[in-house]
Amino acid sequence: MPNKTPLPAVESGAAPASGEPLRVVAAPAAASPELSPRPKRRTFTAAEKLRILSETDRAADTGGIAAILRREGLYSSALTDWRRQRDAGAFEALKPLKRGPKAAPANPLSAALAQANREKAQLQRRLEQAQTIIEIQKKVASLLGITLATSDGDETP
């Protein structure tokens, strides 16, 4: 309960008239804008949780889990919850993903298709070359007056 008695007015440097010692009252401190009125709960990122879990897994044989819990300010129940989450794969879902368009999964038949297309192009070049050679032979035979035997499948233009 605040004191309701007023402080005596004191002139500069003089003692109060009642003989009491001079009381200096500090002004109330202004609230810092950086401090919140209510403390916030600590949160751990997935990477931090995995780091702590790996440390405790390594220290399980030597009995150093308690030291790690004290150092990090954790309870063992938090470790139990984090282990369940890790086993369920929850931390893998929290990892940051690569941004941008995703690469399409490779089609297993695409390599065979590319090979077939290359072979087809090569065979077409060879066919065109063979047709050119045959036409040249026909022209040479006609110039020399040689008659060529024609087969049933031969096309005459």
C-alpha positions, 0 to 999 in steps of 0.5 A: 500500500503506497504511503499517503503522507506527503514528503516535506518540501526541502529547499536546496541543500537544507535538512527537513524541519522535523529533523528527519534525514533527507529521503531521496526517491528514485523515479520509476524506471521506464519499461524497456521496449525490448522486454516483453511483459510475458516471457516467451517459450523457447523454440528449437529449430529442426536442425537444433533438435537433431543436433541435440538428439545426435549428441544424446545418442552418442552420450548414451553409452557414457551416461552423459545425457544428464549433462547435455540436458542441464547444459541445454536446459531441457527435460528428458520428456522433451527428448522423448517427444523429439525422438518420436518426431524423428522416428515419424519423419517429422524433421525431414518435412521441416528441412528447407526445400530447394526453391525454383522449378523442380526437375522432372524425374528421369523417365527410364525409357528416355535413354532408349528413345534417344538411342533409337532416334540417333539410330533412325537419323543415321539410317536415314542418312545412309538411305539418302546416300544409297539413293543418290549413288543409285541415281548416279549409276542410272545416269551413267548407264543411260549415258553409256547405253547400258541397260540395267536389269530391274527388279520387281521392287524397283521404282522408276520415276 
